[in-house]
């Protein structure tokens, strides 16, 4: 059985729309929704929705020991504090892992919409290639729907940097290639993880809290001899507008910088750590100048603080 894990944090409407898109999926799965201490009002919207659905349950106590039965396909659990992306997903993974029929888990953002065949494509490829212990899928922007957000990834170890292949390109602009292949990086927006992979390298690094935990996991897997695969026929849409690229907040500025240097320290040699620092400073200077011009000194301070704390850890 393949389990899905998704997080909810003050965006129940996105989670409900995600659940609606899953209703078109015929492949057998079970879903664990981890609420990361949303506001009471936001959580209540999601809880009411779950309790009105067949085969769905809100588990309000002892979730760690919950065992799925045929009458239950979806469960919602609520954490007592915000555990971040890594911690929240780890809670879901651990519940899935304890189920007797567990074979693998898909971490998937709640701000996505899925193609009805996405899980079929992942499971079929997994059956064909037993060494595919980490798998990513093709991810489009939700608006416009034919513009790519993730089409496989590359990891530049000298700079501790991961990039999305073909990001912001229209699908019609790239050569048609729907053949699964190995890739260098898989985004945590959608990541299939096999039971063998969890046995081999464990869970996400909770010290990272948010951002770059997917990169760290991919690096760790590669170091242990596991291969990363990309299946372009499995498709989801991500609710980031391609025209705006999403808005940078002080939260993301801080954690993105902090964790980049944290990952560098965990997995890079001294030379690559130095190159990461030089590359980061050089590429951030133009942004800092722009933010200062826009009177966004808060972003400059947040990213600088993140960099300093990342280097200290």
ZADO-1210 file (C-alpha; in nm, 4 decimals, padded with zeros to 6 digits):
<atoms>
<atom x="00.0000" y="00.0000" z="00.0000" code="UNK" pos="1"/>
<atom x="00.1172" y="00.3501" z="-00.0841" code="UNK" pos="2"/>
<atom x="00.0396" y="00.6137" z="00.1770" code="UNK" pos="3"/>
<atom x="00.0133" y="00.9865" z="00.1121" code="UNK" pos="4"/>
<atom x="00.1149" y="01.2454" z="00.3703" code="UNK" pos="5"/>
<atom x="00.0237" y="01.6123" z="00.3447" code="UNK" pos="6"/>
<atom x="00.0439" y="01.9048" z="00.5871" code="UNK" pos="7"/>
<atom x="-00.2142" y="02.1666" z="00.6702" code="UNK" pos="8"/>
<atom x="-00.1103" y="02.4961" z="00.8230" code="UNK" pos="9"/>
<atom x="-00.3743" y="02.7684" z="00.8169" code="UNK" pos="10"/>
<atom x="-00.4810" y="02.6866" z="00.4613" code="UNK" pos="11"/>
<atom x="-00.7693" y="02.4452" z="00.4986" code="UNK" pos="12"/>
<atom x="-00.9303" y="02.5612" z="00.1747" code="UNK" pos="13"/>
<atom x="-00.6251" y="02.4461" z="-00.0207" code="UNK" pos="14"/>
<atom x="-00.6334" y="02.1137" z="00.1634" code="UNK" pos="15"/>
<atom x="-01.0020" y="02.0670" z="00.0796" code="UNK" pos="16"/>
<atom x="-00.9374" y="02.1428" z="-00.2883" code="UNK" pos="17"/>
<atom x="-00.6483" y="01.8957" z="-00.2814" code="UNK" pos="18"/>
<atom x="-00.8793" y="01.6304" z="-00.1340" code="UNK" pos="19"/>
<atom x="-01.1366" y="01.7042" z="-00.4013" code="UNK" pos="20"/>
<atom x="-00.8801" y="01.6427" z="-00.6754" code="UNK" pos="21"/>
<atom x="-00.7838" y="01.3126" z="-00.5092" code="UNK" pos="22"/>
<atom x="-01.1420" y="01.1909" z="-00.5446" code="UNK" pos="23"/>
<atom x="-01.0722" y="01.1268" z="-00.9152" code="UNK" pos="24"/>
<atom x="-00.7848" y="00.8905" z="-00.8328" code="UNK" pos="25"/>
<atom x="-00.8854" y="00.5249" z="-00.8712" code="UNK" pos="26"/>
<atom x="-00.5584" y="00.3765" z="-00.7459" code="UNK" pos="27"/>
<atom x="-00.5771" y="00.2434" z="-00.3920" code="UNK" pos="28"/>
<atom x="-00.4076" y="00.4667" z="-00.1346" code="UNK" pos="29"/>
<atom x="-00.4416" y="00.5940" z="00.2202" code="UNK" pos="30"/>
<atom x="-00.3930" y="00.9554" z="00.3219" code="UNK" pos="31"/>
<atom x="-00.2634" y="01.1059" z="00.6453" code="UNK" pos="32"/>
<atom x="-00.3257" y="01.4786" z="00.6933" code="UNK" pos="33"/>
<atom x="-00.1116" y="01.6405" z="00.9608" code="UNK" pos="34"/>
<atom x="-00.2414" y="01.9725" z="01.0885" code="UNK" pos="35"/>
<atom x="00.0617" y="02.1701" z="01.2079" code="UNK" pos="36"/>
<atom x="-00.1187" y="02.3647" z="01.4818" code="UNK" pos="37"/>
<atom x="-00.3347" y="02.5843" z="01.2593" code="UNK" pos="38"/>
<atom x="-00.5578" y="02.8425" z="01.4211" code="UNK" pos="39"/>
<atom x="-00.8656" y="02.6951" z="01.5869" code="UNK" pos="40"/>
<atom x="-01.0925" y="02.8547" z="01.3252" code="UNK" pos="41"/>
<atom x="-00.8927" y="02.7253" z="01.0297" code="UNK" pos="42"/>
<atom x="-00.8613" y="02.3764" z="01.1724" code="UNK" pos="43"/>
<atom x="-01.2310" y="02.3576" z="01.2510" code="UNK" pos="44"/>
<atom x="-01.3150" y="02.4119" z="00.8820" code="UNK" pos="45"/>
<atom x="-01.1004" y="02.1142" z="00.7857" code="UNK" pos="46"/>
<atom x="-01.2191" y="01.8968" z="01.0740" code="UNK" pos="47"/>
<atom x="-01.5854" y="01.9475" z="00.9804" code="UNK" pos="48"/>
<atom x="-01.5090" y="01.8646" z="00.6193" code="UNK" pos="49"/>
<atom x="-01.3266" y="01.5436" z="00.7162" code="UNK" pos="50"/>
<atom x="-01.5976" y="01.4270" z="00.9543" code="UNK" pos="51"/>
<atom x="-01.8604" y="01.4679" z="00.6810" code="UNK" pos="52"/>
<atom x="-01.6698" y="01.2455" z="00.4381" code="UNK" pos="53"/>
<atom x="-01.7074" y="00.8707" z="00.4120" code="UNK" pos="54"/>
<atom x="-01.3952" y="00.6701" z="00.4999" code="UNK" pos="55"/>
<atom x="-01.2404" y="00.9739" z="00.6724" code="UNK" pos="56"/>
<atom x="-01.1726" y="01.0217" z="01.0432" code="UNK" pos="57"/>
<atom x="-01.0316" y="01.2843" z="01.2758" code="UNK" pos="58"/>
<atom x="-00.7990" y="01.1083" z="01.5213" code="UNK" pos="59"/>
<atom x="-00.7897" y="01.3268" z="01.8303" code="UNK" pos="60"/>
<atom x="-00.5825" y="01.1010" z="02.0577" code="UNK" pos="61"/>
<atom x="-00.3068" y="00.8402" z="02.0422" code="UNK" pos="62"/>
<atom x="-00.2574" y="00.8906" z="01.6673" code="UNK" pos="63"/>
<atom x="00.0841" y="00.7229" z="01.6837" code="UNK" pos="64"/>
<atom x="-00.0816" y="00.3895" z="01.7599" code="UNK" pos="65"/>
<atom x="-00.3637" y="00.4222" z="01.5072" code="UNK" pos="66"/>
<atom x="-00.4219" y="00.1256" z="01.2768" code="UNK" pos="67"/>
<atom x="-00.6103" y="00.1660" z="00.9512" code="UNK" pos="68"/>
<atom x="-00.9161" y="-00.0517" z="00.8866" code="UNK" pos="69"/>
<atom x="-01.0953" y="-00.1039" z="00.5506" code="UNK" pos="70"/>
<atom x="-01.3621" y="00.1505" z="00.6450" code="UNK" pos="71"/>
<atom x="-01.1031" y="00.4283" z="00.6854" code="UNK" pos="72"/>
<atom x="-00.9008" y="00.5737" z="00.3991" code="UNK" pos="73"/>
<atom x="-00.8196" y="00.9234" z="00.5246" code="UNK" pos="74"/>
<atom x="-00.7206" y="01.0395" z="00.8713" code="UNK" pos="75"/>
<atom x="-00.6619" y="01.3878" z="01.0095" code="UNK" pos="76"/>
<atom x="-00.4374" y="01.4408" z="01.3110" code="UNK" pos="77"/>
<atom x="-00.3596" y="01.7663" z="01.4903" code="UNK" pos="78"/>
<atom x="-00.0219" y="01.8532" z="01.6380" code="UNK" pos="79"/>
<atom x="00.0145" y="02.0539" z="01.9569" code="UNK" pos="80"/>
<atom x="00.2700" y="02.2840" z="01.7942" code="UNK" pos="81"/>
<atom x="00.4009" y="02.3706" z="01.4491" code="UNK" pos="82"/>
<atom x="00.6614" y="02.1051" z="01.3737" code="UNK" pos="83"/>
<atom x="00.7636" y="02.2572" z="01.0411" code="UNK" pos="84"/>
<atom x="00.7771" y="02.0739" z="00.7094" code="UNK" pos="85"/>
<atom x="01.0239" y="01.8103" z="00.8264" code="UNK" pos="86"/>
<atom x="00.8653" y="01.7399" z="01.1652" code="UNK" pos="87"/>
<atom x="00.5083" y="01.7388" z="01.0374" code="UNK" pos="88"/>
<atom x="00.5867" y="01.5019" z="00.7522" code="UNK" pos="89"/>
<atom x="00.7864" y="01.2776" z="00.9841" code="UNK" pos="90"/>
<atom x="00.4794" y="01.2387" z="01.2046" code="UNK" pos="91"/>
<atom x="00.2781" y="01.1231" z="00.9057" code="UNK" pos="92"/>
<atom x="00.5544" y="00.8942" z="00.7795" code="UNK" pos="93"/>
<atom x="00.5855" y="00.7242" z="01.1178" code="UNK" pos="94"/>
<atom x="00.2123" y="00.6530" z="01.1340" code="UNK" pos="95"/>
<atom x="00.2205" y="00.5101" z="00.7799" code="UNK" pos="96"/>
<atom x="00.5331" y="00.3061" z="00.8517" code="UNK" pos="97"/>
<atom x="00.3625" y="00.1241" z="01.1412" code="UNK" pos="98"/>
<atom x="00.0853" y="-00.0080" z="00.9157" code="UNK" pos="99"/>
<atom x="00.1214" y="-00.3747" z="00.8248" code="UNK" pos="100"/>
<atom x="00.0735" y="-00.3131" z="00.4513" code="UNK" pos="101"/>
<atom x="00.3143" y="-00.0170" z="00.4240" code="UNK" pos="102"/>
<atom x="00.5301" y="-00.0180" z="00.1082" code="UNK" pos="103"/>
<atom x="00.6030" y="00.3487" z="00.0548" code="UNK" pos="104"/>
<atom x="00.4864" y="00.7028" z="00.1147" code="UNK" pos="105"/>
<atom x="00.4291" y="01.0074" z="-00.1045" code="UNK" pos="106"/>
<atom x="00.4971" y="01.3441" z="00.0561" code="UNK" pos="107"/>
<atom x="00.2772" y="01.5901" z="-00.1312" code="UNK" pos="108"/>
<atom x="00.1961" y="01.9566" z="-00.0715" code="UNK" pos="109"/>
<atom x="-00.1618" y="02.0384" z="00.0194" code="UNK" pos="110"/>
<atom x="-00.1504" y="02.3310" z="-00.2273" code="UNK" pos="111"/>
<atom x="-00.1397" y="02.0922" z="-00.5231" code="UNK" pos="112"/>
<atom x="-00.4010" y="01.9435" z="-00.7543" code="UNK" pos="113"/>
<atom x="-00.3368" y="01.5953" z="-00.8895" code="UNK" pos="114"/>
<atom x="-00.3860" y="01.4238" z="-01.2224" code="UNK" pos="115"/>
<atom x="-00.6146" y="01.1195" z="-01.1765" code="UNK" pos="116"/>
<atom x="-00.3403" y="00.8863" z="-01.3035" code="UNK" pos="117"/>
<atom x="-00.0489" y="01.0282" z="-01.1039" code="UNK" pos="118"/>
<atom x="-00.0313" y="00.7484" z="-00.8491" code="UNK" pos="119"/>
<atom x="-00.0752" y="00.4771" z="-01.1130" code="UNK" pos="120"/>
<atom x="00.2278" y="00.6124" z="-01.2952" code="UNK" pos="121"/>
<atom x="00.4416" y="00.6148" z="-00.9795" code="UNK" pos="122"/>
<atom x="00.3373" y="00.2665" z="-00.8708" code="UNK" pos="123"/>
<atom x="00.3810" y="00.1164" z="-01.2182" code="UNK" pos="124"/>
<atom x="00.7321" y="00.2540" z="-01.2481" code="UNK" pos="125"/>
<atom x="00.8159" y="00.1349" z="-00.8989" code="UNK" pos="126"/>
<atom x="00.7085" y="-00.2175" z="-01.0008" code="UNK" pos="127"/>
<atom x="00.9313" y="-00.1994" z="-01.3100" code="UNK" pos="128"/>
<atom x="01.2316" y="-00.0569" z="-01.1254" code="UNK" pos="129"/>
<atom x="01.2740" y="-00.1862" z="-00.7718" code="UNK" pos="130"/>
<atom x="01.5777" y="00.0383" z="-00.7252" code="UNK" pos="131"/>
<atom x="01.3562" y="00.3479" z="-00.7557" code="UNK" pos="132"/>
<atom x="01.3402" y="00.4239" z="-00.3852" code="UNK" pos="133"/>
<atom x="01.3004" y="00.8009" z="-00.4280" code="UNK" pos="134"/>
<atom x="01.0765" y="00.9274" z="-00.7086" code="UNK" pos="135"/>
<atom x="00.9640" y="01.2724" z="-00.8217" code="UNK" pos="136"/>
<atom x="00.6929" y="01.3686" z="-01.0694" code="UNK" pos="137"/>
<atom x="00.6332" y="01.6470" z="-01.3221" code="UNK" pos="138"/>
<atom x="00.4926" y="01.9557" z="-01.1528" code="UNK" pos="139"/>
<atom x="00.3225" y="02.2396" z="-01.3366" code="UNK" pos="140"/>
<atom x="00.2247" y="02.5781" z="-01.2040" code="UNK" pos="141"/>
<atom x="-00.1459" y="02.5908" z="-01.1286" code="UNK" pos="142"/>
<atom x="-00.1597" y="02.9150" z="-01.3263" code="UNK" pos="143"/>
<atom x="-00.0815" y="02.8907" z="-01.6153" code="UNK" pos="144"/>
<atom x="-00.1389" y="02.5155" z="-01.6149" code="UNK" pos="145"/>
<atom x="00.0994" y="02.4380" z="-01.9019" code="UNK" pos="146"/>
<atom x="00.4061" y="02.6091" z="-01.7505" code="UNK" pos="147"/>
<atom x="00.6564" y="02.3849" z="-01.5743" code="UNK" pos="148"/>
<atom x="00.7620" y="02.4312" z="-01.2113" code="UNK" pos="149"/>
<atom x="00.9652" y="02.1096" z="-01.1759" code="UNK" pos="150"/>
<atom x="01.0821" y="01.8788" z="-01.4551" code="UNK" pos="151"/>
<atom x="01.3541" y="01.6919" z="-01.2699" code="UNK" pos="152"/>
<atom x="01.6332" y="01.8581" z="-01.0754" code="UNK" pos="153"/>
<atom x="02.0045" y="01.9245" z="-01.0621" code="UNK" pos="154"/>
<atom x="02.2259" y="01.9467" z="-00.7575" code="UNK" pos="155"/>
<atom x="02.5409" y="02.1606" z="-00.7679" code="UNK" pos="156"/>
<atom x="02.7407" y="02.0296" z="-00.4758" code="UNK" pos="157"/>
<atom x="03.0092" y="02.3014" z="-00.4944" code="UNK" pos="158"/>
<atom x="02.7442" y="02.5637" z="-00.4169" code="UNK" pos="159"/>
<atom x="02.4974" y="02.3526" z="-00.2118" code="UNK" pos="160"/>
<atom x="02.2353" y="02.4500" z="-00.4649" code="UNK" pos="161"/>
<atom x="01.9459" y="02.2623" z="-00.6204" code="UNK" pos="162"/>
<atom x="01.7613" y="02.3861" z="-00.9296" code="UNK" pos="163"/>
<atom x="01.4464" y="02.2777" z="-01.1111" code="UNK" pos="164"/>
<atom x="01.5021" y="02.1769" z="-01.4719" code="UNK" pos="165"/>
<atom x="01.2877" y="02.3663" z="-01.7281" code="UNK" pos="166"/>
<atom x="01.1328" y="02.5877" z="-01.4620" code="UNK" pos="167"/>
<atom x="00.9062" y="02.8597" z="-01.6099" code="UNK" pos="168"/>
<atom x="00.9099" y="02.6978" z="-01.9549" code="UNK" pos="169"/>
<atom x="00.5910" y="02.6114" z="-02.1385" code="UNK" pos="170"/>
<atom x="00.5604" y="02.2378" z="-02.1966" code="UNK" pos="171"/>
<atom x="00.5406" y="02.3077" z="-02.5717" code="UNK" pos="172"/>
<atom x="00.8871" y="02.4706" z="-02.5626" code="UNK" pos="173"/>
<atom x="01.0778" y="02.1608" z="-02.4565" code="UNK" pos="174"/>
<atom x="01.1468" y="01.8357" z="-02.6441" code="UNK" pos="175"/>
<atom x="00.8895" y="01.5688" z="-02.5703" code="UNK" pos="176"/>
<atom x="01.0414" y="01.3197" z="-02.3289" code="UNK" pos="177"/>
<atom x="00.8123" y="01.1179" z="-02.1064" code="UNK" pos="178"/>
<atom x="01.0627" y="00.8435" z="-02.0310" code="UNK" pos="179"/>
<atom x="01.1475" y="00.8040" z="-01.6606" code="UNK" pos="180"/>
<atom x="01.5105" y="00.8664" z="-01.5787" code="UNK" pos="181"/>
<atom x="01.7507" y="00.9378" z="-01.2951" code="UNK" pos="182"/>
<atom x="01.7678" y="01.2913" z="-01.1615" code="UNK" pos="183"/>
<atom x="01.9864" y="01.4901" z="-00.9237" code="UNK" pos="184"/>
<atom x="01.7263" y="01.6392" z="-00.6928" code="UNK" pos="185"/>
<atom x="01.3638" y="01.5738" z="-00.5977" code="UNK" pos="186"/>
<atom x="01.1498" y="01.8488" z="-00.4505" code="UNK" pos="187"/>
<atom x="00.9625" y="01.7893" z="-00.1261" code="UNK" pos="188"/>
<atom x="00.6505" y="01.9232" z="-00.2968" code="UNK" pos="189"/>
<atom x="00.6149" y="01.5669" z="-00.4272" code="UNK" pos="190"/>
<atom x="00.8480" y="01.2909" z="-00.3160" code="UNK" pos="191"/>
<atom x="00.7813" y="00.9165" z="-00.3168" code="UNK" pos="192"/>
<atom x="00.9896" y="00.7377" z="-00.0517" code="UNK" pos="193"/>
<atom x="01.0053" y="00.3584" z="-00.0341" code="UNK" pos="194"/>
<atom x="01.0092" y="00.1573" z="00.2872" code="UNK" pos="195"/>
<atom x="01.3613" y="00.0433" z="00.1991" code="UNK" pos="196"/>
<atom x="01.4765" y="00.4059" z="00.1744" code="UNK" pos="197"/>
<atom x="01.3362" y="00.4853" z="00.5193" code="UNK" pos="198"/>
<atom x="01.5028" y="00.1749" z="00.6609" code="UNK" pos="199"/>
<atom x="01.8301" y="00.2810" z="00.4999" code="UNK" pos="200"/>
<atom x="01.8501" y="00.6541" z="00.5814" code="UNK" pos="201"/>
<atom x="01.5678" y="00.7341" z="00.8219" code="UNK" pos="202"/>
<atom x="01.3404" y="01.0382" z="00.8274" code="UNK" pos="203"/>
<atom x="01.3716" y="01.4041" z="00.7308" code="UNK" pos="204"/>
<atom x="01.6110" y="01.6188" z="00.9341" code="UNK" pos="205"/>
<atom x="01.3862" y="01.8058" z="01.1778" code="UNK" pos="206"/>
<atom x="01.6618" y="02.0501" z="01.2727" code="UNK" pos="207"/>
<atom x="01.6003" y="02.2138" z="00.9331" code="UNK" pos="208"/>
<atom x="01.2329" y="02.2822" z="01.0183" code="UNK" pos="209"/>
<atom x="01.1528" y="02.4412" z="00.6811" code="UNK" pos="210"/>
<atom x="01.3322" y="02.4593" z="00.3423" code="UNK" pos="211"/>
<atom x="01.6199" y="02.2503" z="00.2076" code="UNK" pos="212"/>
<atom x="01.5114" y="01.9444" z="00.4038" code="UNK" pos="213"/>
<atom x="01.4301" y="01.7806" z="00.0686" code="UNK" pos="214"/>
<atom x="01.7782" y="01.8596" z="-00.0645" code="UNK" pos="215"/>
<atom x="01.9415" y="01.7227" z="00.2517" code="UNK" pos="216"/>
<atom x="01.7370" y="01.4026" z="00.2209" code="UNK" pos="217"/>
<atom x="01.8362" y="01.3580" z="-00.1434" code="UNK" pos="218"/>
<atom x="02.2043" y="01.4104" z="-00.0613" code="UNK" pos="219"/>
<atom x="02.1842" y="01.1623" z="00.2242" code="UNK" pos="220"/>
<atom x="02.0146" y="00.9037" z="00.0027" code="UNK" pos="221"/>
<atom x="02.2750" y="00.9441" z="-00.2712" code="UNK" pos="222"/>
<atom x="02.5566" y="00.9033" z="-00.0205" code="UNK" pos="223"/>
<atom x="02.4005" y="00.5741" z="00.0881" code="UNK" pos="224"/>
<atom x="02.3975" y="00.4456" z="-00.2691" code="UNK" pos="225"/>
<atom x="02.0316" y="00.5080" z="-00.3485" code="UNK" pos="226"/>
<atom x="01.9249" y="00.6521" z="-00.6834" code="UNK" pos="227"/>
<atom x="01.6785" y="00.9357" z="-00.7468" code="UNK" pos="228"/>
<atom x="01.4285" y="00.8946" z="-01.0301" code="UNK" pos="229"/>
<atom x="01.1924" y="01.1248" z="-01.2148" code="UNK" pos="230"/>
<atom x="00.8653" y="01.0057" z="-01.3737" code="UNK" pos="231"/>
<atom x="00.7315" y="01.2789" z="-01.6059" code="UNK" pos="232"/>
<atom x="00.4060" y="01.0951" z="-01.6822" code="UNK" pos="233"/>
<atom x="00.2986" y="01.1448" z="-01.3200" code="UNK" pos="234"/>
<atom x="00.1629" y="01.4995" z="-01.3022" code="UNK" pos="235"/>
<atom x="00.0460" y="01.7470" z="-01.0377" code="UNK" pos="236"/>
<atom x="-00.0180" y="02.1214" z="-01.0403" code="UNK" pos="237"/>
<atom x="00.1295" y="02.3521" z="-00.7752" code="UNK" pos="238"/>
<atom x="-00.0522" y="02.6667" z="-00.6645" code="UNK" pos="239"/>
<atom x="00.2304" y="02.9108" z="-00.7271" code="UNK" pos="240"/>
<atom x="00.1647" y="03.1714" z="-00.9928" code="UNK" pos="241"/>
<atom x="00.4339" y="03.1489" z="-01.2605" code="UNK" pos="242"/>
<atom x="00.4008" y="03.5200" z="-01.3309" code="UNK" pos="243"/>
<atom x="00.4925" y="03.6218" z="-00.9771" code="UNK" pos="244"/>
<atom x="00.7093" y="03.3278" z="-00.8680" code="UNK" pos="245"/>
<atom x="00.5588" y="03.3508" z="-00.5211" code="UNK" pos="246"/>
<atom x="00.6300" y="03.6224" z="-00.2666" code="UNK" pos="247"/>
<atom x="00.9422" y="03.6095" z="-00.0526" code="UNK" pos="248"/>
<atom x="00.8728" y="03.6545" z="00.3175" code="UNK" pos="249"/>
<atom x="01.1120" y="03.7179" z="00.6040" code="UNK" pos="250"/>
<atom x="01.0307" y="03.3661" z="00.7232" code="UNK" pos="251"/>
<atom x="01.1414" y="03.2034" z="00.3970" code="UNK" pos="252"/>
<atom x="01.4365" y="03.4421" z="00.3615" code="UNK" pos="253"/>
<atom x="01.5666" y="03.3425" z="00.7042" code="UNK" pos="254"/>
<atom x="01.5094" y="02.9670" z="00.6869" code="UNK" pos="255"/>
<atom x="01.6233" y="02.9347" z="00.3261" code="UNK" pos="256"/>
<atom x="01.9572" y="03.1015" z="00.4053" code="UNK" pos="257"/>
<atom x="02.0062" y="02.9330" z="00.7404" code="UNK" pos="258"/>
<atom x="01.9414" y="02.5837" z="00.6075" code="UNK" pos="259"/>
<atom x="02.1511" y="02.6192" z="00.2956" code="UNK" pos="260"/>
<atom x="02.4582" y="02.6659" z="00.5128" code="UNK" pos="261"/>
<atom x="02.3374" y="02.3995" z="00.7541" code="UNK" pos="262"/>
<atom x="02.3179" y="02.1463" z="00.4682" code="UNK" pos="263"/>
<atom x="02.6560" y="02.2610" z="00.3414" code="UNK" pos="264"/>
<atom x="02.8109" y="02.1985" z="00.6810" code="UNK" pos="265"/>
<atom x="02.6488" y="01.8552" z="00.7060" code="UNK" pos="266"/>
<atom x="02.7495" y="01.7273" z="00.3641" code="UNK" pos="267"/>
<atom x="03.0229" y="01.9411" z="00.2035" code="UNK" pos="268"/>
<atom x="03.3974" y="01.9442" z="00.2414" code="UNK" pos="269"/>
<atom x="03.5804" y="02.2592" z="00.3487" code="UNK" pos="270"/>
<atom x="03.6454" y="02.3774" z="-00.0096" code="UNK" pos="271"/>
<atom x="03.2828" y="02.3386" z="-00.1138" code="UNK" pos="272"/>
<atom x="03.1644" y="02.5117" z="00.2015" code="UNK" pos="273"/>
<atom x="03.3875" y="02.8063" z="00.1161" code="UNK" pos="274"/>
<atom x="03.2604" y="02.8105" z="-00.2447" code="UNK" pos="275"/>
<atom x="02.9018" y="02.7976" z="-00.1166" code="UNK" pos="276"/>
<atom x="02.9665" y="03.1042" z="00.0983" code="UNK" pos="277"/>
<atom x="03.1335" y="03.3019" z="-00.1847" code="UNK" pos="278"/>
<atom x="02.8635" y="03.2101" z="-00.4367" code="UNK" pos="279"/>
<atom x="02.5872" y="03.2989" z="-00.1923" code="UNK" pos="280"/>
<atom x="02.7320" y="03.6401" z="-00.1060" code="UNK" pos="281"/>
<atom x="02.7960" y="03.7301" z="-00.4705" code="UNK" pos="282"/>
<atom x="02.4474" y="03.6306" z="-00.5837" code="UNK" pos="283"/>
<atom x="02.2766" y="03.8009" z="-00.2904" code="UNK" pos="284"/>
<atom x="02.4396" y="04.1421" z="-00.3308" code="UNK" pos="285"/>
<atom x="02.2204" y="04.2481" z="-00.6283" code="UNK" pos="286"/>
<atom x="01.9110" y="04.1321" z="-00.4386" code="UNK" pos="287"/>
<atom x="02.0126" y="04.3199" z="-00.1262" code="UNK" pos="288"/>
<atom x="02.0593" y="04.6370" z="-00.3307" code="UNK" pos="289"/>
<atom x="01.7155" y="04.5889" z="-00.4892" code="UNK" pos="290"/>
<atom x="01.5492" y="04.5249" z="-00.1522" code="UNK" pos="291"/>
<atom x="01.7138" y="04.8304" z="-00.0013" code="UNK" pos="292"/>
<atom x="01.5878" y="05.0351" z="-00.2944" code="UNK" pos="293"/>
<atom x="01.2394" y="04.8898" z="-00.2301" code="UNK" pos="294"/>
<atom x="01.2756" y="04.9686" z="00.1419" code="UNK" pos="295"/>
<atom x="01.2659" y="04.5995" z="00.2318" code="UNK" pos="296"/>
<atom x="01.5420" y="04.6089" z="00.4886" code="UNK" pos="297"/>
<atom x="01.3489" y="04.3383" z="00.6746" code="UNK" pos="298"/>
<atom x="01.4356" y="04.0893" z="00.4005" code="UNK" pos="299"/>
<atom x="01.8023" y="04.1893" z="00.4068" code="UNK" pos="300"/>
<atom x="01.8142" y="04.1451" z="00.7846" code="UNK" pos="301"/>
<atom x="01.6288" y="03.8128" z="00.7760" code="UNK" pos="302"/>
<atom x="01.8526" y="03.6606" z="00.5114" code="UNK" pos="303"/>
<atom x="02.1698" y="03.7915" z="00.6733" code="UNK" pos="304"/>
<atom x="02.0610" y="03.6533" z="01.0107" code="UNK" pos="305"/>
<atom x="01.9858" y="03.3174" z="00.8508" code="UNK" pos="306"/>
<atom x="02.3268" y="03.3046" z="00.6851" code="UNK" pos="307"/>
<atom x="02.5086" y="03.3907" z="01.0090" code="UNK" pos="308"/>
<atom x="02.3171" y="03.1355" z="01.2140" code="UNK" pos="309"/>
<atom x="02.3642" y="02.8709" z="00.9466" code="UNK" pos="310"/>
<atom x="02.7366" y="02.9265" z="00.9536" code="UNK" pos="311"/>
<atom x="02.7447" y="02.9088" z="01.3333" code="UNK" pos="312"/>
<atom x="02.5574" y="02.5802" z="01.3650" code="UNK" pos="313"/>
</atoms>
